[in-house]
Structure formats: C-alpha cells, structure tokens
Amino acid sequence: MSDVLLLFGTLGWPEIIVIALIVLLLFGGKKIPELMRGIGKGIRSFKEGMNDVKEEINKPVEPTENGKQEEK
C-alpha cells in the first residue's frame, strides 16, 4: 500500500499535465469521454461487487437439524 502512495505522492502538476497530453494524443478528444465512462462503470461495478461480498460475509449463519450450518 505504501508503494502506491509513494508513486502517486510524487506526481506533481507538470507530470499530471504530461500524462493528460499523452492520453489525449493516444486516444484523441472524441474517445476520452468514452474511456472515462468505461472507467467509471468499471469502478462502480467493482464497488458493487465489494458490497455484495461484505453482505455475504455478514449474513447470519444458523445450525440446522443435521448439525450443518445454513444461511439465514
């Protein structure tokens, strides 16, 4: 985790501008909104998946007659 913070913590405005220009040159002005929309959908899907996992982990479990545990 600290490696990621070190990587992004050292980026200044000049580096961010250079990265933005490279993205603009690679994808063009018309493709960037589509690219950002796709990234946003991916992040939203990831968050929904994480919430589903949290809900599944927090589900109460009760023992049944045969001794096995069953989801409630």
CHARMM internal coordinates of N, CA and C (Angstrom, degrees):
IC EDIT
DIST 1 N 1 CA 1.4534
DIST 1 CA 1 C 1.5192
ANGL 1 N 1 CA 1 C 110.42
DIST 1 C 2 N 1.3293
ANGL 1 CA 1 C 2 N 117.19
DIHE 1 N 1 CA 1 C 2 N -41.68
DIST 2 N 2 CA 1.4587
ANGL 1 C 2 N 2 CA 119.53
DIHE 1 CA 1 C 2 N 2 CA -177.99
DIST 2 CA 2 C 1.5261
ANGL 2 N 2 CA 2 C 111.21
DIHE 1 C 2 N 2 CA 2 C -67.43
DIST 2 C 3 N 1.3535
ANGL 2 CA 2 C 3 N 117.28
DIHE 2 N 2 CA 2 C 3 N -27.81
DIST 3 N 3 CA 1.4609
ANGL 2 C 3 N 3 CA 119.78
DIHE 2 CA 2 C 3 N 3 CA 177.09
DIST 3 CA 3 C 1.5257
ANGL 3 N 3 CA 3 C 110.69
DIHE 2 C 3 N 3 CA 3 C -63.84
DIST 3 C 4 N 1.3281
ANGL 3 CA 3 C 4 N 116.31
DIHE 3 N 3 CA 3 C 4 N -39.80
DIST 4 N 4 CA 1.4616
ANGL 3 C 4 N 4 CA 120.48
DIHE 3 CA 3 C 4 N 4 CA 178.84
DIST 4 CA 4 C 1.5192
ANGL 4 N 4 CA 4 C 110.07
DIHE 3 C 4 N 4 CA 4 C -65.64
DIST 4 C 5 N 1.3280
ANGL 4 CA 4 C 5 N 116.66
DIHE 4 N 4 CA 4 C 5 N -43.01
DIST 5 N 5 CA 1.4638
ANGL 4 C 5 N 5 CA 119.86
DIHE 4 CA 4 C 5 N 5 CA 179.00
DIST 5 CA 5 C 1.5222
ANGL 5 N 5 CA 5 C 111.03
DIHE 4 C 5 N 5 CA 5 C -63.65
DIST 5 C 6 N 1.3221
ANGL 5 CA 5 C 6 N 117.22
DIHE 5 N 5 CA 5 C 6 N -38.01
DIST 6 N 6 CA 1.4610
ANGL 5 C 6 N 6 CA 119.89
DIHE 5 CA 5 C 6 N 6 CA 177.99
DIST 6 CA 6 C 1.5210
ANGL 6 N 6 CA 6 C 110.91
DIHE 5 C 6 N 6 CA 6 C -64.96
DIST 6 C 7 N 1.3333
ANGL 6 CA 6 C 7 N 116.69
DIHE 6 N 6 CA 6 C 7 N -40.49
DIST 7 N 7 CA 1.4568
ANGL 6 C 7 N 7 CA 120.49
DIHE 6 CA 6 C 7 N 7 CA -179.43
DIST 7 CA 7 C 1.5238
ANGL 7 N 7 CA 7 C 111.13
DIHE 6 C 7 N 7 CA 7 C -63.32
DIST 7 C 8 N 1.3205
ANGL 7 CA 7 C 8 N 117.05
DIHE 7 N 7 CA 7 C 8 N -50.00
DIST 8 N 8 CA 1.4580
ANGL 7 C 8 N 8 CA 120.05
DIHE 7 CA 7 C 8 N 8 CA -177.33
DIST 8 CA 8 C 1.5197
ANGL 8 N 8 CA 8 C 112.46
DIHE 7 C 8 N 8 CA 8 C -81.35
DIST 8 C 9 N 1.3082
ANGL 8 CA 8 C 9 N 117.71
DIHE 8 N 8 CA 8 C 9 N -21.90
DIST 9 N 9 CA 1.4532
ANGL 8 C 9 N 9 CA 120.91
DIHE 8 CA 8 C 9 N 9 CA 179.08
DIST 9 CA 9 C 1.5128
ANGL 9 N 9 CA 9 C 112.46
DIHE 8 C 9 N 9 CA 9 C -70.88
DIST 9 C 10 N 1.3360
ANGL 9 CA 9 C 10 N 117.46
DIHE 9 N 9 CA 9 C 10 N -22.27
DIST 10 N 10 CA 1.4588
ANGL 9 C 10 N 10 CA 120.80
DIHE 9 CA 9 C 10 N 10 CA -178.38
DIST 10 CA 10 C 1.5279
ANGL 10 N 10 CA 10 C 112.53
DIHE 9 C 10 N 10 CA 10 C -93.17
DIST 10 C 11 N 1.3337
ANGL 10 CA 10 C 11 N 117.99
DIHE 10 N 10 CA 10 C 11 N -2.87
DIST 11 N 11 CA 1.4577
ANGL 10 C 11 N 11 CA 120.17
DIHE 10 CA 10 C 11 N 11 CA 178.41
DIST 11 CA 11 C 1.5228
ANGL 11 N 11 CA 11 C 109.64
DIHE 10 C 11 N 11 CA 11 C -78.89
DIST 11 C 12 N 1.3214
ANGL 11 CA 11 C 12 N 114.92
DIHE 11 N 11 CA 11 C 12 N 125.36
DIST 12 N 12 CA 1.4588
ANGL 11 C 12 N 12 CA 120.24
DIHE 11 CA 11 C 12 N 12 CA 175.87
DIST 12 CA 12 C 1.5145
ANGL 12 N 12 CA 12 C 109.63
DIHE 11 C 12 N 12 CA 12 C -106.77
DIST 12 C 13 N 1.3325
ANGL 12 CA 12 C 13 N 116.29
DIHE 12 N 12 CA 12 C 13 N -176.90
DIST 13 N 13 CA 1.4581
ANGL 12 C 13 N 13 CA 120.61
DIHE 12 CA 12 C 13 N 13 CA -179.98
DIST 13 CA 13 C 1.5263
ANGL 13 N 13 CA 13 C 113.09
DIHE 12 C 13 N 13 CA 13 C -60.97
DIST 13 C 14 N 1.3258
ANGL 13 CA 13 C 14 N 119.63
DIHE 13 N 13 CA 13 C 14 N -40.21
DIST 14 N 14 CA 1.4743
ANGL 13 C 14 N 14 CA 117.97
DIHE 13 CA 13 C 14 N 14 CA 178.86
DIST 14 CA 14 C 1.5274
ANGL 14 N 14 CA 14 C 112.53
DIHE 13 C 14 N 14 CA 14 C -61.12
DIST 14 C 15 N 1.3332
ANGL 14 CA 14 C 15 N 116.90
DIHE 14 N 14 CA 14 C 15 N -40.21
DIST 15 N 15 CA 1.4590
ANGL 14 C 15 N 15 CA 120.12
DIHE 14 CA 14 C 15 N 15 CA 179.58
DIST 15 CA 15 C 1.5248
ANGL 15 N 15 CA 15 C 111.41
DIHE 14 C 15 N 15 CA 15 C -66.95
DIST 15 C 16 N 1.3291
ANGL 15 CA 15 C 16 N 116.10
DIHE 15 N 15 CA 15 C 16 N -40.07
DIST 16 N 16 CA 1.4630
ANGL 15 C 16 N 16 CA 120.20
DIHE 15 CA 15 C 16 N 16 CA 179.66
DIST 16 CA 16 C 1.5271
ANGL 16 N 16 CA 16 C 110.50
DIHE 15 C 16 N 16 CA 16 C -64.92
DIST 16 C 17 N 1.3223
ANGL 16 CA 16 C 17 N 117.24
DIHE 16 N 16 CA 16 C 17 N -39.75
DIST 17 N 17 CA 1.4695
ANGL 16 C 17 N 17 CA 121.30
DIHE 16 CA 16 C 17 N 17 CA 178.39
DIST 17 CA 17 C 1.5207
ANGL 17 N 17 CA 17 C 110.53
DIHE 16 C 17 N 17 CA 17 C -64.67
DIST 17 C 18 N 1.3203
ANGL 17 CA 17 C 18 N 117.38
DIHE 17 N 17 CA 17 C 18 N -42.15
DIST 18 N 18 CA 1.4687
ANGL 17 C 18 N 18 CA 120.86
DIHE 17 CA 17 C 18 N 18 CA 178.60
DIST 18 CA 18 C 1.5277
ANGL 18 N 18 CA 18 C 109.92
DIHE 17 C 18 N 18 CA 18 C -62.83
DIST 18 C 19 N 1.3224
ANGL 18 CA 18 C 19 N 117.43
DIHE 18 N 18 CA 18 C 19 N -44.08
DIST 19 N 19 CA 1.4643
ANGL 18 C 19 N 19 CA 120.91
DIHE 18 CA 18 C 19 N 19 CA 178.81
DIST 19 CA 19 C 1.5265
ANGL 19 N 19 CA 19 C 110.29
DIHE 18 C 19 N 19 CA 19 C -61.81
DIST 19 C 20 N 1.3338
ANGL 19 CA 19 C 20 N 117.52
DIHE 19 N 19 CA 19 C 20 N -42.80
DIST 20 N 20 CA 1.4659
ANGL 19 C 20 N 20 CA 121.38
DIHE 19 CA 19 C 20 N 20 CA 179.16
DIST 20 CA 20 C 1.5271
ANGL 20 N 20 CA 20 C 110.93
DIHE 19 C 20 N 20 CA 20 C -62.64
DIST 20 C 21 N 1.3209
ANGL 20 CA 20 C 21 N 117.34
DIHE 20 N 20 CA 20 C 21 N -40.64
DIST 21 N 21 CA 1.4691
ANGL 20 C 21 N 21 CA 120.48
DIHE 20 CA 20 C 21 N 21 CA 178.15
DIST 21 CA 21 C 1.5243
ANGL 21 N 21 CA 21 C 111.50
DIHE 20 C 21 N 21 CA 21 C -65.41
DIST 21 C 22 N 1.3211
ANGL 21 CA 21 C 22 N 116.88
DIHE 21 N 21 CA 21 C 22 N -40.03
DIST 22 N 22 CA 1.4687
ANGL 21 C 22 N 22 CA 120.46
DIHE 21 CA 21 C 22 N 22 CA 178.25
DIST 22 CA 22 C 1.5245
ANGL 22 N 22 CA 22 C 110.11
DIHE 21 C 22 N 22 CA 22 C -63.53
DIST 22 C 23 N 1.3359
ANGL 22 CA 22 C 23 N 116.90
DIHE 22 N 22 CA 22 C 23 N -44.00
DIST 23 N 23 CA 1.4697
ANGL 22 C 23 N 23 CA 120.68
DIHE 22 CA 22 C 23 N 23 CA 177.93
DIST 23 CA 23 C 1.5199
ANGL 23 N 23 CA 23 C 110.01
DIHE 22 C 23 N 23 CA 23 C -61.81
DIST 23 C 24 N 1.3177
ANGL 23 CA 23 C 24 N 117.37
DIHE 23 N 23 CA 23 C 24 N -42.22
DIST 24 N 24 CA 1.4611
ANGL 23 C 24 N 24 CA 121.45
DIHE 23 CA 23 C 24 N 24 CA 178.97
DIST 24 CA 24 C 1.5247
ANGL 24 N 24 CA 24 C 110.88
DIHE 23 C 24 N 24 CA 24 C -61.93
DIST 24 C 25 N 1.3175
ANGL 24 CA 24 C 25 N 117.38
DIHE 24 N 24 CA 24 C 25 N -42.76
DIST 25 N 25 CA 1.4627
ANGL 24 C 25 N 25 CA 120.80
DIHE 24 CA 24 C 25 N 25 CA 179.35
DIST 25 CA 25 C 1.5255
ANGL 25 N 25 CA 25 C 111.88
DIHE 24 C 25 N 25 CA 25 C -67.84
DIST 25 C 26 N 1.3283
ANGL 25 CA 25 C 26 N 117.04
DIHE 25 N 25 CA 25 C 26 N -39.32
DIST 26 N 26 CA 1.4632
ANGL 25 C 26 N 26 CA 120.34
DIHE 25 CA 25 C 26 N 26 CA -177.65
DIST 26 CA 26 C 1.5244
ANGL 26 N 26 CA 26 C 112.48
DIHE 25 C 26 N 26 CA 26 C -71.83
DIST 26 C 27 N 1.3196
ANGL 26 CA 26 C 27 N 117.64
DIHE 26 N 26 CA 26 C 27 N -42.33
DIST 27 N 27 CA 1.4567
ANGL 26 C 27 N 27 CA 120.50
DIHE 26 CA 26 C 27 N 27 CA -172.22
DIST 27 CA 27 C 1.5182
ANGL 27 N 27 CA 27 C 113.77
DIHE 26 C 27 N 27 CA 27 C -105.15
DIST 27 C 28 N 1.3042
ANGL 27 CA 27 C 28 N 118.81
DIHE 27 N 27 CA 27 C 28 N -18.97
DIST 28 N 28 CA 1.4532
ANGL 27 C 28 N 28 CA 121.18
DIHE 27 CA 27 C 28 N 28 CA -178.41
DIST 28 CA 28 C 1.5188
ANGL 28 N 28 CA 28 C 111.59
DIHE 27 C 28 N 28 CA 28 C 79.10
DIST 28 C 29 N 1.2948
ANGL 28 CA 28 C 29 N 116.36
DIHE 28 N 28 CA 28 C 29 N 160.10
DIST 29 N 29 CA 1.4574
ANGL 28 C 29 N 29 CA 121.89
DIHE 28 CA 28 C 29 N 29 CA -176.13
DIST 29 CA 29 C 1.5181
ANGL 29 N 29 CA 29 C 114.07
DIHE 28 C 29 N 29 CA 29 C -65.60
DIST 29 C 30 N 1.3379
ANGL 29 CA 29 C 30 N 117.88
DIHE 29 N 29 CA 29 C 30 N -30.05
DIST 30 N 30 CA 1.4585
ANGL 29 C 30 N 30 CA 120.72
DIHE 29 CA 29 C 30 N 30 CA -177.06
DIST 30 CA 30 C 1.5240
ANGL 30 N 30 CA 30 C 112.22
DIHE 29 C 30 N 30 CA 30 C -78.87
DIST 30 C 31 N 1.3055
ANGL 30 CA 30 C 31 N 117.73
DIHE 30 N 30 CA 30 C 31 N -27.73
DIST 31 N 31 CA 1.4671
ANGL 30 C 31 N 31 CA 121.01
DIHE 30 CA 30 C 31 N 31 CA -176.96
DIST 31 CA 31 C 1.5232
ANGL 31 N 31 CA 31 C 113.03
DIHE 30 C 31 N 31 CA 31 C -85.79
DIST 31 C 32 N 1.3121
ANGL 31 CA 31 C 32 N 118.13
DIHE 31 N 31 CA 31 C 32 N -20.71
DIST 32 N 32 CA 1.4710
ANGL 31 C 32 N 32 CA 120.80
DIHE 31 CA 31 C 32 N 32 CA -175.33
DIST 32 CA 32 C 1.5339
ANGL 32 N 32 CA 32 C 112.08
DIHE 31 C 32 N 32 CA 32 C -62.34
DIST 32 C 33 N 1.3439
ANGL 32 CA 32 C 33 N 120.81
DIHE 32 N 32 CA 32 C 33 N -44.11
DIST 33 N 33 CA 1.4731
ANGL 32 C 33 N 33 CA 118.29
DIHE 32 CA 32 C 33 N 33 CA 177.12
DIST 33 CA 33 C 1.5308
ANGL 33 N 33 CA 33 C 112.79
DIHE 32 C 33 N 33 CA 33 C -60.04
DIST 33 C 34 N 1.3335
ANGL 33 CA 33 C 34 N 116.85
DIHE 33 N 33 CA 33 C 34 N -39.31
DIST 34 N 34 CA 1.4611
ANGL 33 C 34 N 34 CA 120.26
DIHE 33 CA 33 C 34 N 34 CA 177.24
DIST 34 CA 34 C 1.5223
ANGL 34 N 34 CA 34 C 110.51
DIHE 33 C 34 N 34 CA 34 C -64.24
DIST 34 C 35 N 1.3103
ANGL 34 CA 34 C 35 N 116.62
DIHE 34 N 34 CA 34 C 35 N -41.10
DIST 35 N 35 CA 1.4589
ANGL 34 C 35 N 35 CA 121.53
DIHE 34 CA 34 C 35 N 35 CA 179.26
DIST 35 CA 35 C 1.5230
ANGL 35 N 35 CA 35 C 110.64
DIHE 34 C 35 N 35 CA 35 C -63.14
DIST 35 C 36 N 1.3218
ANGL 35 CA 35 C 36 N 117.37
DIHE 35 N 35 CA 35 C 36 N -46.35
DIST 36 N 36 CA 1.4631
ANGL 35 C 36 N 36 CA 121.18
DIHE 35 CA 35 C 36 N 36 CA 179.90
DIST 36 CA 36 C 1.5336
ANGL 36 N 36 CA 36 C 111.26
DIHE 35 C 36 N 36 CA 36 C -65.47
DIST 36 C 37 N 1.3308
ANGL 36 CA 36 C 37 N 116.20
DIHE 36 N 36 CA 36 C 37 N -38.44
DIST 37 N 37 CA 1.4618
ANGL 36 C 37 N 37 CA 120.15
DIHE 36 CA 36 C 37 N 37 CA 177.85
DIST 37 CA 37 C 1.5291
ANGL 37 N 37 CA 37 C 110.00
DIHE 36 C 37 N 37 CA 37 C -62.52
DIST 37 C 38 N 1.3167
ANGL 37 CA 37 C 38 N 116.76
DIHE 37 N 37 CA 37 C 38 N -43.17
DIST 38 N 38 CA 1.4626
ANGL 37 C 38 N 38 CA 120.73
DIHE 37 CA 37 C 38 N 38 CA 178.19
DIST 38 CA 38 C 1.5164
ANGL 38 N 38 CA 38 C 112.13
DIHE 37 C 38 N 38 CA 38 C -63.75
DIST 38 C 39 N 1.3238
ANGL 38 CA 38 C 39 N 116.38
DIHE 38 N 38 CA 38 C 39 N -40.66
DIST 39 N 39 CA 1.4702
ANGL 38 C 39 N 39 CA 120.12
DIHE 38 CA 38 C 39 N 39 CA 177.81
DIST 39 CA 39 C 1.5265
ANGL 39 N 39 CA 39 C 109.76
DIHE 38 C 39 N 39 CA 39 C -64.52
DIST 39 C 40 N 1.3248
ANGL 39 CA 39 C 40 N 117.36
DIHE 39 N 39 CA 39 C 40 N -42.12
DIST 40 N 40 CA 1.4664
ANGL 39 C 40 N 40 CA 121.15
DIHE 39 CA 39 C 40 N 40 CA 178.54
DIST 40 CA 40 C 1.5204
ANGL 40 N 40 CA 40 C 112.14
DIHE 39 C 40 N 40 CA 40 C -61.91
DIST 40 C 41 N 1.3379
ANGL 40 CA 40 C 41 N 116.49
DIHE 40 N 40 CA 40 C 41 N -42.98
DIST 41 N 41 CA 1.4661
ANGL 40 C 41 N 41 CA 119.98
DIHE 40 CA 40 C 41 N 41 CA 178.10
DIST 41 CA 41 C 1.5248
ANGL 41 N 41 CA 41 C 110.73
DIHE 40 C 41 N 41 CA 41 C -64.22
DIST 41 C 42 N 1.3199
ANGL 41 CA 41 C 42 N 116.29
DIHE 41 N 41 CA 41 C 42 N -39.13
DIST 42 N 42 CA 1.4619
ANGL 41 C 42 N 42 CA 119.81
DIHE 41 CA 41 C 42 N 42 CA 178.45
DIST 42 CA 42 C 1.5169
ANGL 42 N 42 CA 42 C 112.15
DIHE 41 C 42 N 42 CA 42 C -64.16
DIST 42 C 43 N 1.3156
ANGL 42 CA 42 C 43 N 116.68
DIHE 42 N 42 CA 42 C 43 N -42.69
DIST 43 N 43 CA 1.4717
ANGL 42 C 43 N 43 CA 120.75
DIHE 42 CA 42 C 43 N 43 CA 178.71
DIST 43 CA 43 C 1.5236
ANGL 43 N 43 CA 43 C 110.08
DIHE 42 C 43 N 43 CA 43 C -65.07
DIST 43 C 44 N 1.3358
ANGL 43 CA 43 C 44 N 117.25
DIHE 43 N 43 CA 43 C 44 N -42.73
DIST 44 N 44 CA 1.4654
ANGL 43 C 44 N 44 CA 120.78
DIHE 43 CA 43 C 44 N 44 CA 179.04
DIST 44 CA 44 C 1.5280
ANGL 44 N 44 CA 44 C 110.53
DIHE 43 C 44 N 44 CA 44 C -62.20
DIST 44 C 45 N 1.3231
ANGL 44 CA 44 C 45 N 116.79
DIHE 44 N 44 CA 44 C 45 N -43.38
DIST 45 N 45 CA 1.4595
ANGL 44 C 45 N 45 CA 120.93
DIHE 44 CA 44 C 45 N 45 CA 178.83
DIST 45 CA 45 C 1.5241
ANGL 45 N 45 CA 45 C 111.15
DIHE 44 C 45 N 45 CA 45 C -62.98
DIST 45 C 46 N 1.3210
ANGL 45 CA 45 C 46 N 116.72
DIHE 45 N 45 CA 45 C 46 N -40.65
DIST 46 N 46 CA 1.4653
ANGL 45 C 46 N 46 CA 121.07
DIHE 45 CA 45 C 46 N 46 CA 178.46
DIST 46 CA 46 C 1.5258
ANGL 46 N 46 CA 46 C 110.67
DIHE 45 C 46 N 46 CA 46 C -62.59
DIST 46 C 47 N 1.3371
ANGL 46 CA 46 C 47 N 117.01
DIHE 46 N 46 CA 46 C 47 N -44.71
DIST 47 N 47 CA 1.4676
ANGL 46 C 47 N 47 CA 120.78
DIHE 46 CA 46 C 47 N 47 CA 179.73
DIST 47 CA 47 C 1.5286
ANGL 47 N 47 CA 47 C 110.94
DIHE 46 C 47 N 47 CA 47 C -63.56
DIST 47 C 48 N 1.3378
ANGL 47 CA 47 C 48 N 117.03
DIHE 47 N 47 CA 47 C 48 N -41.44
DIST 48 N 48 CA 1.4649
ANGL 47 C 48 N 48 CA 120.01
DIHE 47 CA 47 C 48 N 48 CA 177.93
DIST 48 CA 48 C 1.5217
ANGL 48 N 48 CA 48 C 110.55
DIHE 47 C 48 N 48 CA 48 C -62.72
DIST 48 C 49 N 1.3168
ANGL 48 CA 48 C 49 N 116.94
DIHE 48 N 48 CA 48 C 49 N -40.62
DIST 49 N 49 CA 1.4596
ANGL 48 C 49 N 49 CA 120.68
DIHE 48 CA 48 C 49 N 49 CA 177.23
DIST 49 CA 49 C 1.5167
ANGL 49 N 49 CA 49 C 111.89
DIHE 48 C 49 N 49 CA 49 C -63.00
DIST 49 C 50 N 1.3192
ANGL 49 CA 49 C 50 N 116.70
DIHE 49 N 49 CA 49 C 50 N -40.98
DIST 50 N 50 CA 1.4649
ANGL 49 C 50 N 50 CA 120.16
DIHE 49 CA 49 C 50 N 50 CA 178.26
DIST 50 CA 50 C 1.5287
ANGL 50 N 50 CA 50 C 110.72
DIHE 49 C 50 N 50 CA 50 C -64.69
DIST 50 C 51 N 1.3338
ANGL 50 CA 50 C 51 N 117.23
DIHE 50 N 50 CA 50 C 51 N -40.14
DIST 51 N 51 CA 1.4655
ANGL 50 C 51 N 51 CA 120.33
DIHE 50 CA 50 C 51 N 51 CA 177.52
DIST 51 CA 51 C 1.5261
ANGL 51 N 51 CA 51 C 110.97
DIHE 50 C 51 N 51 CA 51 C -64.34
DIST 51 C 52 N 1.3398
ANGL 51 CA 51 C 52 N 117.27
DIHE 51 N 51 CA 51 C 52 N -39.43
DIST 52 N 52 CA 1.4600
ANGL 51 C 52 N 52 CA 120.49
DIHE 51 CA 51 C 52 N 52 CA 177.35
DIST 52 CA 52 C 1.5234
ANGL 52 N 52 CA 52 C 110.99
DIHE 51 C 52 N 52 CA 52 C -62.04
DIST 52 C 53 N 1.3219
ANGL 52 CA 52 C 53 N 116.79
DIHE 52 N 52 CA 52 C 53 N -41.20
DIST 53 N 53 CA 1.4630
ANGL 52 C 53 N 53 CA 120.69
DIHE 52 CA 52 C 53 N 53 CA 178.93
DIST 53 CA 53 C 1.5255
ANGL 53 N 53 CA 53 C 110.11
DIHE 52 C 53 N 53 CA 53 C -64.51
DIST 53 C 54 N 1.3259
ANGL 53 CA 53 C 54 N 117.40
DIHE 53 N 53 CA 53 C 54 N -43.43
DIST 54 N 54 CA 1.4686
ANGL 53 C 54 N 54 CA 120.84
DIHE 53 CA 53 C 54 N 54 CA 178.54
DIST 54 CA 54 C 1.5259
ANGL 54 N 54 CA 54 C 110.87
DIHE 53 C 54 N 54 CA 54 C -60.46
DIST 54 C 55 N 1.3395
ANGL 54 CA 54 C 55 N 116.69
DIHE 54 N 54 CA 54 C 55 N -43.74
DIST 55 N 55 CA 1.4637
ANGL 54 C 55 N 55 CA 120.35
DIHE 54 CA 54 C 55 N 55 CA 178.88
DIST 55 CA 55 C 1.5226
ANGL 55 N 55 CA 55 C 110.90
DIHE 54 C 55 N 55 CA 55 C -62.84
DIST 55 C 56 N 1.3225
ANGL 55 CA 55 C 56 N 116.91
DIHE 55 N 55 CA 55 C 56 N -41.45
DIST 56 N 56 CA 1.4658
ANGL 55 C 56 N 56 CA 121.23
DIHE 55 CA 55 C 56 N 56 CA -179.87
DIST 56 CA 56 C 1.5217
ANGL 56 N 56 CA 56 C 110.81
DIHE 55 C 56 N 56 CA 56 C -64.55
DIST 56 C 57 N 1.3029
ANGL 56 CA 56 C 57 N 117.04
DIHE 56 N 56 CA 56 C 57 N -39.64
DIST 57 N 57 CA 1.4680
ANGL 56 C 57 N 57 CA 121.22
DIHE 56 CA 56 C 57 N 57 CA 179.85
DIST 57 CA 57 C 1.5240
ANGL 57 N 57 CA 57 C 110.46
DIHE 56 C 57 N 57 CA 57 C -67.88
DIST 57 C 58 N 1.3178
ANGL 57 CA 57 C 58 N 117.65
DIHE 57 N 57 CA 57 C 58 N -37.69
DIST 58 N 58 CA 1.4625
ANGL 57 C 58 N 58 CA 121.68
DIHE 57 CA 57 C 58 N 58 CA -175.48
DIST 58 CA 58 C 1.5301
ANGL 58 N 58 CA 58 C 114.05
DIHE 57 C 58 N 58 CA 58 C -86.01
DIST 58 C 59 N 1.3432
ANGL 58 CA 58 C 59 N 118.27
DIHE 58 N 58 CA 58 C 59 N 0.72
DIST 59 N 59 CA 1.4596
ANGL 58 C 59 N 59 CA 120.31
DIHE 58 CA 58 C 59 N 59 CA 178.18
DIST 59 CA 59 C 1.5214
ANGL 59 N 59 CA 59 C 109.86
DIHE 58 C 59 N 59 CA 59 C -64.23
DIST 59 C 60 N 1.3371
ANGL 59 CA 59 C 60 N 117.02
DIHE 59 N 59 CA 59 C 60 N 137.46
DIST 60 N 60 CA 1.4655
ANGL 59 C 60 N 60 CA 118.55
DIHE 59 CA 59 C 60 N 60 CA 176.46
DIST 60 CA 60 C 1.5272
ANGL 60 N 60 CA 60 C 110.93
DIHE 59 C 60 N 60 CA 60 C -71.22
DIST 60 C 61 N 1.3234
ANGL 60 CA 60 C 61 N 115.63
DIHE 60 N 60 CA 60 C 61 N 145.93
DIST 61 N 61 CA 1.4565
ANGL 60 C 61 N 61 CA 121.85
DIHE 60 CA 60 C 61 N 61 CA -179.44
DIST 61 CA 61 C 1.5230
ANGL 61 N 61 CA 61 C 107.52
DIHE 60 C 61 N 61 CA 61 C -122.70
DIST 61 C 62 N 1.3467
ANGL 61 CA 61 C 62 N 116.31
DIHE 61 N 61 CA 61 C 62 N 131.04
DIST 62 N 62 CA 1.4595
ANGL 61 C 62 N 62 CA 120.82
DIHE 61 CA 61 C 62 N 62 CA 179.98
DIST 62 CA 62 C 1.5236
ANGL 62 N 62 CA 62 C 109.75
DIHE 61 C 62 N 62 CA 62 C -121.30
DIST 62 C 63 N 1.3265
ANGL 62 CA 62 C 63 N 117.65
DIHE 62 N 62 CA 62 C 63 N 143.21
DIST 63 N 63 CA 1.4680
ANGL 62 C 63 N 63 CA 119.66
DIHE 62 CA 62 C 63 N 63 CA 175.68
DIST 63 CA 63 C 1.5303
ANGL 63 N 63 CA 63 C 110.44
DIHE 62 C 63 N 63 CA 63 C -70.68
DIST 63 C 64 N 1.3292
ANGL 63 CA 63 C 64 N 117.16
DIHE 63 N 63 CA 63 C 64 N 147.72
DIST 64 N 64 CA 1.4623
ANGL 63 C 64 N 64 CA 122.19
DIHE 63 CA 63 C 64 N 64 CA 178.00
DIST 64 CA 64 C 1.5203
ANGL 64 N 64 CA 64 C 109.44
DIHE 63 C 64 N 64 CA 64 C -102.48
DIST 64 C 65 N 1.3176
ANGL 64 CA 64 C 65 N 116.15
DIHE 64 N 64 CA 64 C 65 N -175.42
DIST 65 N 65 CA 1.4603
ANGL 64 C 65 N 65 CA 121.27
DIHE 64 CA 64 C 65 N 65 CA -178.18
DIST 65 CA 65 C 1.5251
ANGL 65 N 65 CA 65 C 112.49
DIHE 64 C 65 N 65 CA 65 C -61.18
DIST 65 C 66 N 1.3261
ANGL 65 CA 65 C 66 N 117.28
DIHE 65 N 65 CA 65 C 66 N -37.98
DIST 66 N 66 CA 1.4598
ANGL 65 C 66 N 66 CA 120.11
DIHE 65 CA 65 C 66 N 66 CA -177.19
DIST 66 CA 66 C 1.5316
ANGL 66 N 66 CA 66 C 112.32
DIHE 65 C 66 N 66 CA 66 C -84.91
DIST 66 C 67 N 1.3054
ANGL 66 CA 66 C 67 N 118.25
DIHE 66 N 66 CA 66 C 67 N 6.20
DIST 67 N 67 CA 1.4553
ANGL 66 C 67 N 67 CA 121.52
DIHE 66 CA 66 C 67 N 67 CA 175.46
DIST 67 CA 67 C 1.5147
ANGL 67 N 67 CA 67 C 114.42
DIHE 66 C 67 N 67 CA 67 C 92.96
DIST 67 C 68 N 1.3220
ANGL 67 CA 67 C 68 N 116.76
DIHE 67 N 67 CA 67 C 68 N -12.06
DIST 68 N 68 CA 1.4652
ANGL 67 C 68 N 68 CA 119.25
DIHE 67 CA 67 C 68 N 68 CA 178.33
DIST 68 CA 68 C 1.5235
ANGL 68 N 68 CA 68 C 109.18
DIHE 67 C 68 N 68 CA 68 C -81.09
DIST 68 C 69 N 1.3100
ANGL 68 CA 68 C 69 N 115.45
DIHE 68 N 68 CA 68 C 69 N 154.93
DIST 69 N 69 CA 1.4623
ANGL 68 C 69 N 69 CA 119.68
DIHE 68 CA 68 C 69 N 69 CA -179.95
DIST 69 CA 69 C 1.5192
ANGL 69 N 69 CA 69 C 109.71
DIHE 68 C 69 N 69 CA 69 C -90.16
DIST 69 C 70 N 1.3016
ANGL 69 CA 69 C 70 N 114.79
DIHE 69 N 69 CA 69 C 70 N 143.31
DIST 70 N 70 CA 1.4528
ANGL 69 C 70 N 70 CA 120.79
DIHE 69 CA 69 C 70 N 70 CA -178.15
DIST 70 CA 70 C 1.5249
ANGL 70 N 70 CA 70 C 109.41
DIHE 69 C 70 N 70 CA 70 C -129.16
DIST 70 C 71 N 1.3248
ANGL 70 CA 70 C 71 N 115.79
DIHE 70 N 70 CA 70 C 71 N 143.83
DIST 71 N 71 CA 1.4632
ANGL 70 C 71 N 71 CA 119.67
DIHE 70 CA 70 C 71 N 71 CA 177.77
DIST 71 CA 71 C 1.5096
ANGL 71 N 71 CA 71 C 109.82
DIHE 70 C 71 N 71 CA 71 C -70.90
DIST 71 C 72 N 1.2985
ANGL 71 CA 71 C 72 N 116.18
DIHE 71 N 71 CA 71 C 72 N 145.95
DIST 72 N 72 CA 1.4613
ANGL 71 C 72 N 72 CA 121.20
DIHE 71 CA 71 C 72 N 72 CA 179.89
DIST 72 CA 72 C 1.4945
ANGL 72 N 72 CA 72 C 110.90
DIHE 71 C 72 N 72 CA 72 C -91.86
END
COOR INIT
IC SEED 1 N 1 CA 1 C
IC BUILD
